[in-house]
Amino acid sequence: MSTIVEVENVTKVYLGGFEALKDTSLKIEEGEILALLGPNGAGKTTLISTICGLSVPTSGQIRVGGHDVVTDFRAARKLIGLVPQEINLEPFEFVINTVRFSRGLFGKSRNDALLESILRDLSLWDKKDSRISALSGGMKRRVLIAKALAHEPRVLFLDEPTAGVDVELRKDMWALVDRLRQDGVTIILTTHYIEEAEAIADRVGIINKGEILLVEDKKDLISRMGRKEMRIELTETIAQIPDSLASYDLTRVDDGAALVYAYNTRGERTGITSLLKDLQAAGLGLKDIQTNQSSLEDIFVTLVQEATP
Protein backbone atom coordinates (compact mmCIF):
# COMPACT_ATOMS: atom_id res chain seq x y z
CA MET A 1 0.00 0.00 0.00
CA SER A 2 1.11 3.56 -0.68
CA THR A 3 1.13 6.35 1.89
CA ILE A 4 -1.77 8.78 1.48
CA VAL A 5 -1.32 10.95 4.61
CA GLU A 6 2.13 12.08 5.76
CA VAL A 7 2.69 14.08 8.93
CA GLU A 8 6.31 15.10 9.43
CA ASN A 9 7.62 16.70 12.62
CA VAL A 10 4.48 18.76 13.18
CA THR A 11 4.24 21.08 16.15
CA LYS A 12 1.21 23.17 17.07
CA VAL A 13 1.56 25.93 19.65
CA TYR A 14 -1.45 28.07 20.53
CA LEU A 15 -1.45 31.65 21.79
CA GLY A 16 -0.34 31.60 25.38
CA GLY A 17 2.29 28.96 24.68
CA PHE A 18 0.25 25.77 25.00
CA GLU A 19 1.90 23.07 22.87
CA ALA A 20 -0.92 20.86 21.60
CA LEU A 21 1.28 18.80 19.25
CA LYS A 22 4.95 18.05 19.89
CA ASP A 23 7.14 17.08 16.93
CA THR A 24 4.48 14.66 15.71
CA SER A 25 5.12 12.30 12.78
CA LEU A 26 2.66 9.83 11.30
CA LYS A 27 2.18 7.92 8.05
CA ILE A 28 -1.22 6.55 7.07
CA GLU A 29 -1.50 3.97 4.33
CA GLU A 30 -4.08 4.10 1.56
CA GLY A 31 -7.14 1.93 2.26
CA GLU A 32 -6.42 1.24 5.94
CA ILE A 33 -8.47 1.98 9.04
CA LEU A 34 -6.40 3.72 11.72
CA ALA A 35 -7.86 4.17 15.20
CA LEU A 36 -6.36 7.17 16.97
CA LEU A 37 -6.77 6.75 20.72
CA GLY A 38 -5.97 9.08 23.56
CA PRO A 39 -7.47 10.64 26.69
CA ASN A 40 -9.34 13.95 26.59
CA GLY A 41 -6.97 16.77 25.71
CA ALA A 42 -4.37 14.41 24.25
CA GLY A 43 -4.23 16.23 20.90
CA LYS A 44 -6.44 13.98 18.75
CA THR A 45 -8.74 16.74 17.49
CA THR A 46 -5.83 19.15 17.01
CA LEU A 47 -4.00 16.58 14.88
CA ILE A 48 -7.09 15.97 12.77
CA SER A 49 -7.71 19.71 12.42
CA THR A 50 -4.19 20.36 11.14
CA ILE A 51 -4.40 17.52 8.62
CA CYS A 52 -7.79 18.77 7.39
CA GLY A 53 -6.56 22.34 7.03
CA LEU A 54 -8.75 23.78 9.79
CA SER A 55 -5.68 24.70 11.82
CA VAL A 56 -2.25 25.71 10.55
CA PRO A 57 0.71 23.85 12.08
CA THR A 58 3.31 25.98 13.82
CA SER A 59 6.06 23.92 12.22
CA GLY A 60 6.45 20.74 10.20
CA GLN A 61 4.72 19.54 7.04
CA ILE A 62 1.56 17.62 6.22
CA ARG A 63 0.70 16.08 2.85
CA VAL A 64 -2.49 14.35 1.75
CA GLY A 65 -2.27 12.48 -1.53
CA GLY A 66 1.05 14.24 -2.11
CA HIS A 67 -0.51 17.72 -1.70
CA ASP A 68 0.77 20.04 1.02
CA VAL A 69 -2.18 21.03 3.23
CA VAL A 70 -0.89 24.61 3.54
CA THR A 71 0.58 25.50 0.14
CA ASP A 72 -1.76 23.28 -1.92
CA PHE A 73 -4.71 23.19 0.42
CA ARG A 74 -7.48 23.08 -2.20
CA ALA A 75 -6.19 19.89 -3.80
CA ALA A 76 -5.53 18.32 -0.37
CA ARG A 77 -8.94 19.27 1.02
CA LYS A 78 -10.79 17.75 -1.95
CA LEU A 79 -9.46 14.36 -0.91
CA ILE A 80 -10.70 14.69 2.69
CA GLY A 81 -14.06 14.10 4.33
CA LEU A 82 -14.47 15.17 7.95
CA VAL A 83 -17.11 14.24 10.50
CA PRO A 84 -16.42 16.57 13.44
CA GLN A 85 -17.35 16.05 17.06
CA GLU A 86 -19.60 19.11 17.23
CA ILE A 87 -22.90 19.24 15.37
CA ASN A 88 -22.79 22.48 13.36
CA LEU A 89 -25.57 22.54 10.77
CA GLU A 90 -27.88 25.23 9.37
CA PRO A 91 -31.06 24.49 11.37
CA PHE A 92 -33.60 25.79 8.82
CA GLU A 93 -32.13 24.09 5.75
CA PHE A 94 -33.48 20.85 4.32
CA VAL A 95 -31.44 17.66 4.62
CA ILE A 96 -31.09 17.06 0.88
CA ASN A 97 -30.03 20.67 0.22
CA THR A 98 -27.45 20.51 3.01
CA VAL A 99 -25.84 17.42 1.52
CA ARG A 100 -26.14 18.68 -2.07
CA PHE A 101 -24.49 21.98 -1.12
CA SER A 102 -21.58 20.16 0.51
CA ARG A 103 -20.93 18.26 -2.73
CA GLY A 104 -21.08 21.44 -4.80
CA LEU A 105 -18.73 23.19 -2.41
CA PHE A 106 -15.95 20.90 -3.62
CA GLY A 107 -16.71 21.55 -7.28
CA LYS A 108 -18.37 18.19 -7.88
CA SER A 109 -21.12 17.95 -10.49
CA ARG A 110 -24.64 17.12 -9.38
CA ASN A 111 -25.21 13.41 -8.72
CA ASP A 112 -28.60 12.77 -7.16
CA ALA A 113 -28.23 8.99 -7.46
CA LEU A 114 -25.08 9.04 -5.33
CA LEU A 115 -26.64 11.30 -2.70
CA GLU A 116 -29.70 9.05 -2.55
CA SER A 117 -27.44 6.04 -2.00
CA ILE A 118 -25.58 7.81 0.82
CA LEU A 119 -28.80 8.94 2.51
CA ARG A 120 -30.31 5.47 2.24
CA ASP A 121 -27.15 3.93 3.74
CA LEU A 122 -27.58 6.25 6.71
CA SER A 123 -31.38 5.70 6.99
CA LEU A 124 -31.91 9.36 6.07
CA TRP A 125 -33.74 9.06 2.76
CA ASP A 126 -37.20 9.44 4.34
CA LYS A 127 -35.89 12.60 6.07
CA LYS A 128 -34.46 14.22 2.93
CA ASP A 129 -37.16 16.93 2.83
CA SER A 130 -37.08 17.59 6.58
CA ARG A 131 -35.49 20.66 8.09
CA ILE A 132 -32.38 20.04 10.19
CA SER A 133 -34.09 21.61 13.22
CA ALA A 134 -36.74 18.87 13.12
CA LEU A 135 -34.21 16.04 13.46
CA SER A 136 -33.06 14.27 16.60
CA GLY A 137 -29.43 14.51 17.71
CA GLY A 138 -28.65 11.10 16.24
CA MET A 139 -30.20 12.04 12.89
CA LYS A 140 -28.21 15.28 12.81
CA ARG A 141 -25.02 13.29 13.27
CA ARG A 142 -26.07 11.10 10.33
CA VAL A 143 -26.38 14.29 8.25
CA LEU A 144 -22.82 15.23 9.22
CA ILE A 145 -21.63 11.87 7.93
CA ALA A 146 -23.63 12.28 4.70
CA LYS A 147 -22.08 15.74 4.17
CA ALA A 148 -18.59 14.31 4.66
CA LEU A 149 -19.21 11.61 2.06
CA ALA A 150 -21.02 13.75 -0.52
CA HIS A 151 -17.89 14.74 -2.48
CA GLU A 152 -16.50 11.17 -2.56
CA PRO A 153 -13.40 11.69 -0.40
CA ARG A 154 -10.48 9.26 -0.45
CA VAL A 155 -9.61 9.97 3.20
CA LEU A 156 -12.36 10.08 5.83
CA PHE A 157 -11.83 11.45 9.34
CA LEU A 158 -14.35 10.40 11.97
CA ASP A 159 -13.84 12.40 15.16
CA GLU A 160 -15.90 10.63 17.85
CA PRO A 161 -18.62 9.80 15.29
CA THR A 162 -20.75 7.70 17.63
CA ALA A 163 -20.40 9.78 20.79
CA GLY A 164 -23.76 10.05 22.53
CA VAL A 165 -25.75 8.30 19.81
CA ASP A 166 -27.96 5.23 19.83
CA VAL A 167 -26.88 1.66 19.19
CA GLU A 168 -28.66 1.59 15.82
CA LEU A 169 -26.59 4.48 14.45
CA ARG A 170 -23.39 2.90 15.73
CA LYS A 171 -24.20 -0.31 13.86
CA ASP A 172 -25.11 1.62 10.70
CA MET A 173 -21.92 3.66 11.00
CA TRP A 174 -19.59 0.68 11.25
CA ALA A 175 -21.38 -1.17 8.45
CA LEU A 176 -20.86 1.89 6.25
CA VAL A 177 -17.21 2.12 7.30
CA ASP A 178 -16.71 -1.48 6.22
CA ARG A 179 -18.21 -0.77 2.79
CA LEU A 180 -16.04 2.34 2.38
CA ARG A 181 -12.92 0.34 3.21
CA GLN A 182 -13.87 -2.17 0.53
CA ASP A 183 -13.99 0.77 -1.90
CA GLY A 184 -10.45 1.76 -0.91
CA VAL A 185 -11.28 4.75 1.30
CA THR A 186 -8.74 5.45 4.05
CA ILE A 187 -10.43 5.96 7.42
CA ILE A 188 -9.03 7.60 10.54
CA LEU A 189 -11.25 7.51 13.59
CA THR A 190 -11.12 8.63 17.17
CA THR A 191 -13.48 6.98 19.62
CA HIS A 192 -14.05 6.48 23.33
CA TYR A 193 -15.54 3.09 22.52
CA ILE A 194 -12.21 1.29 22.37
CA GLU A 195 -13.90 -2.06 21.79
CA GLU A 196 -15.11 -0.64 18.45
CA ALA A 197 -11.58 0.33 17.48
CA GLU A 198 -10.44 -3.15 18.43
CA ALA A 199 -13.13 -4.67 16.22
CA ILE A 200 -12.58 -2.67 13.01
CA ALA A 201 -9.15 -1.00 12.97
CA ASP A 202 -6.13 -2.31 11.06
CA ARG A 203 -3.64 -0.20 13.03
CA VAL A 204 -3.80 1.68 16.29
CA GLY A 205 -2.14 4.99 17.14
CA ILE A 206 -1.99 6.18 20.74
CA ILE A 207 -1.46 9.87 21.49
CA ASN A 208 -1.00 11.54 24.87
CA LYS A 209 -0.12 15.14 25.72
CA GLY A 210 0.50 15.95 22.06
CA GLU A 211 2.92 13.09 21.45
CA ILE A 212 2.40 9.90 19.47
CA LEU A 213 3.32 7.06 21.82
CA LEU A 214 3.10 4.38 19.13
CA VAL A 215 1.48 3.40 15.84
CA GLU A 216 1.28 -0.34 15.35
CA ASP A 217 -0.67 -3.12 13.71
CA LYS A 218 -3.54 -3.92 16.07
CA LYS A 219 -2.93 -7.66 16.15
CA ASP A 220 0.82 -7.20 16.66
CA LEU A 221 0.20 -4.72 19.48
CA ILE A 222 -2.18 -7.02 21.32
CA SER A 223 0.18 -9.96 20.83
CA ARG A 224 3.23 -7.96 21.96
CA MET A 225 1.78 -6.13 24.94
CA GLY A 226 -1.27 -8.19 25.76
CA ARG A 227 -1.17 -10.03 29.05
CA LYS A 228 -2.84 -13.41 29.16
CA GLU A 229 -4.15 -14.73 32.43
CA MET A 230 -5.51 -18.05 33.63
CA ARG A 231 -7.98 -17.99 36.49
CA ILE A 232 -7.94 -21.14 38.60
CA GLU A 233 -10.99 -21.74 40.81
CA LEU A 234 -10.10 -23.87 43.84
CA THR A 235 -12.27 -26.43 45.59
CA GLU A 236 -11.22 -24.96 48.94
CA THR A 237 -10.01 -21.50 49.92
CA ILE A 238 -6.36 -20.98 50.90
CA ALA A 239 -4.94 -18.43 53.31
CA GLN A 240 -1.73 -18.03 51.32
CA ILE A 241 0.01 -19.36 48.23
CA PRO A 242 2.14 -22.43 49.10
CA ASP A 243 5.91 -21.86 49.04
CA SER A 244 6.27 -24.63 46.45
CA LEU A 245 4.44 -22.37 43.96
CA ALA A 246 6.52 -19.25 44.63
CA SER A 247 8.30 -19.49 41.25
CA TYR A 248 5.01 -18.87 39.39
CA ASP A 249 3.44 -15.45 38.78
CA LEU A 250 0.39 -16.25 40.90
CA THR A 251 -2.02 -13.87 42.61
CA ARG A 252 -4.47 -14.94 45.30
CA VAL A 253 -7.97 -13.51 44.65
CA ASP A 254 -11.53 -13.76 46.02
CA ASP A 255 -10.25 -14.32 49.57
CA GLY A 256 -8.30 -17.36 48.49
CA ALA A 257 -11.06 -19.03 46.49
CA ALA A 258 -9.08 -18.63 43.26
CA LEU A 259 -5.61 -18.01 41.85
CA VAL A 260 -4.68 -15.93 38.80
CA TYR A 261 -1.65 -16.97 36.75
CA ALA A 262 -0.13 -14.47 34.28
CA TYR A 263 1.90 -15.81 31.38
CA ASN A 264 3.36 -14.89 28.01
CA THR A 265 1.77 -16.66 25.04
CA ARG A 266 4.75 -15.78 22.82
CA GLY A 267 7.24 -17.60 25.01
CA GLU A 268 8.50 -21.06 24.15
CA ARG A 269 6.63 -22.41 27.15
CA THR A 270 3.67 -21.01 29.05
CA GLY A 271 4.39 -23.02 32.19
CA ILE A 272 0.76 -24.13 32.43
CA THR A 273 1.46 -27.85 32.31
CA SER A 274 4.03 -27.73 35.11
CA LEU A 275 1.84 -25.37 37.16
CA LEU A 276 -1.10 -27.75 37.05
CA LYS A 277 1.15 -30.60 38.16
CA ASP A 278 2.60 -28.52 41.00
CA LEU A 279 -0.88 -27.41 42.11
CA GLN A 280 -1.85 -31.05 42.46
CA ALA A 281 1.39 -31.85 44.28
CA ALA A 282 0.64 -29.01 46.70
CA GLY A 283 -2.70 -30.63 47.51
CA LEU A 284 -4.87 -27.97 45.87
CA GLY A 285 -8.07 -29.15 44.21
CA LEU A 286 -9.22 -27.44 40.99
CA LYS A 287 -12.89 -26.57 40.44
CA ASP A 288 -12.64 -24.63 37.15
CA ILE A 289 -10.11 -22.94 34.84
CA GLN A 290 -10.67 -19.88 32.63
CA THR A 291 -8.31 -17.86 30.42
CA ASN A 292 -8.48 -14.17 29.51
CA GLN A 293 -6.47 -12.07 27.00
CA SER A 294 -5.80 -8.38 27.63
CA SER A 295 -7.96 -6.14 25.46
CA LEU A 296 -6.86 -3.11 23.47
CA GLU A 297 -8.41 -0.99 26.21
CA ASP A 298 -6.19 -2.63 28.84
CA ILE A 299 -3.11 -1.88 26.72
CA PHE A 300 -4.24 1.70 26.09
CA VAL A 301 -4.72 2.40 29.79
CA THR A 302 -1.32 0.90 30.61
CA LEU A 303 0.52 2.98 27.98
CA VAL A 304 -1.15 6.24 28.98
CA GLN A 305 -0.44 5.62 32.67
CA GLU A 306 3.22 4.87 31.89
CA ALA A 307 3.51 8.08 29.86
CA THR A 308 1.95 10.22 32.62
CA PRO A 309 4.47 11.34 35.25
C-alpha positions as CSV (number, residue, x, y, z in Angstrom):
1,M,0.0,0.0,0.0
2,S,1.1,3.6,-0.7
3,T,1.1,6.3,1.9
4,I,-1.8,8.8,1.5
5,V,-1.3,10.9,4.6
6,E,2.1,12.1,5.8
7,V,2.7,14.1,8.9
8,E,6.3,15.1,9.4
9,N,7.6,16.7,12.6
10,V,4.5,18.8,13.2
11,T,4.2,21.1,16.2
12,K,1.2,23.2,17.1
13,V,1.6,25.9,19.6
14,Y,-1.4,28.1,20.5
15,L,-1.4,31.6,21.8
16,G,-0.3,31.6,25.4
17,G,2.3,29.0,24.7
18,F,0.3,25.8,25.0
19,E,1.9,23.1,22.9
20,A,-0.9,20.9,21.6
21,L,1.3,18.8,19.2
22,K,5.0,18.1,19.9
23,D,7.1,17.1,16.9
24,T,4.5,14.7,15.7
25,S,5.1,12.3,12.8
26,L,2.7,9.8,11.3
27,K,2.2,7.9,8.0
28,I,-1.2,6.6,7.1
29,E,-1.5,4.0,4.3
30,E,-4.1,4.1,1.6
31,G,-7.1,1.9,2.3
32,E,-6.4,1.2,5.9
33,I,-8.5,2.0,9.0
34,L,-6.4,3.7,11.7
35,A,-7.9,4.2,15.2
36,L,-6.4,7.2,17.0
37,L,-6.8,6.7,20.7
38,G,-6.0,9.1,23.6
39,P,-7.5,10.6,26.7
40,N,-9.3,13.9,26.6
41,G,-7.0,16.8,25.7
42,A,-4.4,14.4,24.3
43,G,-4.2,16.2,20.9
44,K,-6.4,14.0,18.8
45,T,-8.7,16.7,17.5
46,T,-5.8,19.1,17.0
47,L,-4.0,16.6,14.9
48,I,-7.1,16.0,12.8
49,S,-7.7,19.7,12.4
50,T,-4.2,20.4,11.1
51,I,-4.4,17.5,8.6
52,C,-7.8,18.8,7.4
53,G,-6.6,22.3,7.0
54,L,-8.7,23.8,9.8
55,S,-5.7,24.7,11.8
56,V,-2.3,25.7,10.5
57,P,0.7,23.9,12.1
58,T,3.3,26.0,13.8
59,S,6.1,23.9,12.2
60,G,6.5,20.7,10.2
61,Q,4.7,19.5,7.0
62,I,1.6,17.6,6.2
63,R,0.7,16.1,2.8
64,V,-2.5,14.4,1.7
65,G,-2.3,12.5,-1.5
66,G,1.1,14.2,-2.1
67,H,-0.5,17.7,-1.7
68,D,0.8,20.0,1.0
69,V,-2.2,21.0,3.2
70,V,-0.9,24.6,3.5
71,T,0.6,25.5,0.1
72,D,-1.8,23.3,-1.9
73,F,-4.7,23.2,0.4
74,R,-7.5,23.1,-2.2
75,A,-6.2,19.9,-3.8
76,A,-5.5,18.3,-0.4
77,R,-8.9,19.3,1.0
78,K,-10.8,17.7,-1.9
79,L,-9.5,14.4,-0.9
80,I,-10.7,14.7,2.7
81,G,-14.1,14.1,4.3
82,L,-14.5,15.2,8.0
83,V,-17.1,14.2,10.5
84,P,-16.4,16.6,13.4
85,Q,-17.4,16.1,17.1
86,E,-19.6,19.1,17.2
87,I,-22.9,19.2,15.4
88,N,-22.8,22.5,13.4
89,L,-25.6,22.5,10.8
90,E,-27.9,25.2,9.4
91,P,-31.1,24.5,11.4
92,F,-33.6,25.8,8.8
93,E,-32.1,24.1,5.8
94,F,-33.5,20.8,4.3
95,V,-31.4,17.7,4.6
96,I,-31.1,17.1,0.9
97,N,-30.0,20.7,0.2
98,T,-27.5,20.5,3.0
99,V,-25.8,17.4,1.5
100,R,-26.1,18.7,-2.1
101,F,-24.5,22.0,-1.1
102,S,-21.6,20.2,0.5
103,R,-20.9,18.3,-2.7
104,G,-21.1,21.4,-4.8
105,L,-18.7,23.2,-2.4
106,F,-16.0,20.9,-3.6
107,G,-16.7,21.6,-7.3
108,K,-18.4,18.2,-7.9
109,S,-21.1,17.9,-10.5
110,R,-24.6,17.1,-9.4
111,N,-25.2,13.4,-8.7
112,D,-28.6,12.8,-7.2
113,A,-28.2,9.0,-7.5
114,L,-25.1,9.0,-5.3
115,L,-26.6,11.3,-2.7
116,E,-29.7,9.1,-2.5
117,S,-27.4,6.0,-2.0
118,I,-25.6,7.8,0.8
119,L,-28.8,8.9,2.5
120,R,-30.3,5.5,2.2
121,D,-27.2,3.9,3.7
122,L,-27.6,6.2,6.7
123,S,-31.4,5.7,7.0
124,L,-31.9,9.4,6.1
125,W,-33.7,9.1,2.8
126,D,-37.2,9.4,4.3
127,K,-35.9,12.6,6.1
128,K,-34.5,14.2,2.9
129,D,-37.2,16.9,2.8
130,S,-37.1,17.6,6.6
131,R,-35.5,20.7,8.1
132,I,-32.4,20.0,10.2
133,S,-34.1,21.6,13.2
134,A,-36.7,18.9,13.1
135,L,-34.2,16.0,13.5
136,S,-33.1,14.3,16.6
137,G,-29.4,14.5,17.7
138,G,-28.7,11.1,16.2
139,M,-30.2,12.0,12.9
140,K,-28.2,15.3,12.8
141,R,-25.0,13.3,13.3
142,R,-26.1,11.1,10.3
143,V,-26.4,14.3,8.2
144,L,-22.8,15.2,9.2
145,I,-21.6,11.9,7.9
146,A,-23.6,12.3,4.7
147,K,-22.1,15.7,4.2
148,A,-18.6,14.3,4.7
149,L,-19.2,11.6,2.1
150,A,-21.0,13.8,-0.5
151,H,-17.9,14.7,-2.5
152,E,-16.5,11.2,-2.6
153,P,-13.4,11.7,-0.4
154,R,-10.5,9.3,-0.4
155,V,-9.6,10.0,3.2
156,L,-12.4,10.1,5.8
157,F,-11.8,11.4,9.3
158,L,-14.3,10.4,12.0
159,D,-13.8,12.4,15.2
160,E,-15.9,10.6,17.8
161,P,-18.6,9.8,15.3
162,T,-20.7,7.7,17.6
163,A,-20.4,9.8,20.8
164,G,-23.8,10.0,22.5
165,V,-25.8,8.3,19.8
166,D,-28.0,5.2,19.8
167,V,-26.9,1.7,19.2
168,E,-28.7,1.6,15.8
169,L,-26.6,4.5,14.5
170,R,-23.4,2.9,15.7
171,K,-24.2,-0.3,13.9
172,D,-25.1,1.6,10.7
173,M,-21.9,3.7,11.0
174,W,-19.6,0.7,11.2
175,A,-21.4,-1.2,8.5
176,L,-20.9,1.9,6.3
177,V,-17.2,2.1,7.3
178,D,-16.7,-1.5,6.2
179,R,-18.2,-0.8,2.8
180,L,-16.0,2.3,2.4
181,R,-12.9,0.3,3.2
182,Q,-13.9,-2.2,0.5
183,D,-14.0,0.8,-1.9
184,G,-10.4,1.8,-0.9
185,V,-11.3,4.7,1.3
186,T,-8.7,5.4,4.0
187,I,-10.4,6.0,7.4
188,I,-9.0,7.6,10.5
189,L,-11.3,7.5,13.6
190,T,-11.1,8.6,17.2
191,T,-13.5,7.0,19.6
192,H,-14.0,6.5,23.3
193,Y,-15.5,3.1,22.5
194,I,-12.2,1.3,22.4
195,E,-13.9,-2.1,21.8
196,E,-15.1,-0.6,18.5
197,A,-11.6,0.3,17.5
198,E,-10.4,-3.2,18.4
199,A,-13.1,-4.7,16.2
200,I,-12.6,-2.7,13.0
201,A,-9.1,-1.0,13.0
202,D,-6.1,-2.3,11.1
203,R,-3.6,-0.2,13.0
204,V,-3.8,1.7,16.3
205,G,-2.1,5.0,17.1
206,I,-2.0,6.2,20.7
207,I,-1.5,9.9,21.5
208,N,-1.0,11.5,24.9
209,K,-0.1,15.1,25.7
210,G,0.5,15.9,22.1
211,E,2.9,13.1,21.4
212,I,2.4,9.9,19.5
213,L,3.3,7.1,21.8
214,L,3.1,4.4,19.1
215,V,1.5,3.4,15.8
216,E,1.3,-0.3,15.3
217,D,-0.7,-3.1,13.7
218,K,-3.5,-3.9,16.1
219,K,-2.9,-7.7,16.2
220,D,0.8,-7.2,16.7
221,L,0.2,-4.7,19.5
222,I,-2.2,-7.0,21.3
223,S,0.2,-10.0,20.8
224,R,3.2,-8.0,22.0
225,M,1.8,-6.1,24.9
226,G,-1.3,-8.2,25.8
227,R,-1.2,-10.0,29.1
228,K,-2.8,-13.4,29.2
229,E,-4.1,-14.7,32.4
230,M,-5.5,-18.0,33.6
231,R,-8.0,-18.0,36.5
232,I,-7.9,-21.1,38.6
233,E,-11.0,-21.7,40.8
234,L,-10.1,-23.9,43.8
235,T,-12.3,-26.4,45.6
236,E,-11.2,-25.0,48.9
237,T,-10.0,-21.5,49.9
238,I,-6.4,-21.0,50.9
239,A,-4.9,-18.4,53.3
240,Q,-1.7,-18.0,51.3
241,I,0.0,-19.4,48.2
242,P,2.1,-22.4,49.1
243,D,5.9,-21.9,49.0
244,S,6.3,-24.6,46.5
245,L,4.4,-22.4,44.0
246,A,6.5,-19.2,44.6
247,S,8.3,-19.5,41.2
248,Y,5.0,-18.9,39.4
249,D,3.4,-15.5,38.8
250,L,0.4,-16.2,40.9
251,T,-2.0,-13.9,42.6
252,R,-4.5,-14.9,45.3
253,V,-8.0,-13.5,44.6
254,D,-11.5,-13.8,46.0
255,D,-10.2,-14.3,49.6
256,G,-8.3,-17.4,48.5
257,A,-11.1,-19.0,46.5
258,A,-9.1,-18.6,43.3
259,L,-5.6,-18.0,41.8
260,V,-4.7,-15.9,38.8
261,Y,-1.7,-17.0,36.7
262,A,-0.1,-14.5,34.3
263,Y,1.9,-15.8,31.4
264,N,3.4,-14.9,28.0
265,T,1.8,-16.7,25.0
266,R,4.8,-15.8,22.8
267,G,7.2,-17.6,25.0
268,E,8.5,-21.1,24.1
269,R,6.6,-22.4,27.2
270,T,3.7,-21.0,29.1
271,G,4.4,-23.0,32.2
272,I,0.8,-24.1,32.4
273,T,1.5,-27.8,32.3
274,S,4.0,-27.7,35.1
275,L,1.8,-25.4,37.2
276,L,-1.1,-27.8,37.1
277,K,1.2,-30.6,38.2
278,D,2.6,-28.5,41.0
279,L,-0.9,-27.4,42.1
280,Q,-1.8,-31.1,42.5
281,A,1.4,-31.9,44.3
282,A,0.6,-29.0,46.7
283,G,-2.7,-30.6,47.5
284,L,-4.9,-28.0,45.9
285,G,-8.1,-29.2,44.2
286,L,-9.2,-27.4,41.0
287,K,-12.9,-26.6,40.4
288,D,-12.6,-24.6,37.1
289,I,-10.1,-22.9,34.8
290,Q,-10.7,-19.9,32.6
291,T,-8.3,-17.9,30.4
292,N,-8.5,-14.2,29.5
293,Q,-6.5,-12.1,27.0
294,S,-5.8,-8.4,27.6
295,S,-8.0,-6.1,25.5
296,L,-6.9,-3.1,23.5
297,E,-8.4,-1.0,26.2
298,D,-6.2,-2.6,28.8
299,I,-3.1,-1.9,26.7
300,F,-4.2,1.7,26.1
301,V,-4.7,2.4,29.8
302,T,-1.3,0.9,30.6
303,L,0.5,3.0,28.0
304,V,-1.2,6.2,29.0
305,Q,-0.4,5.6,32.7
306,E,3.2,4.9,31.9
307,A,3.5,8.1,29.9
308,T,2.0,10.2,32.6
309,P,4.5,11.3,35.2
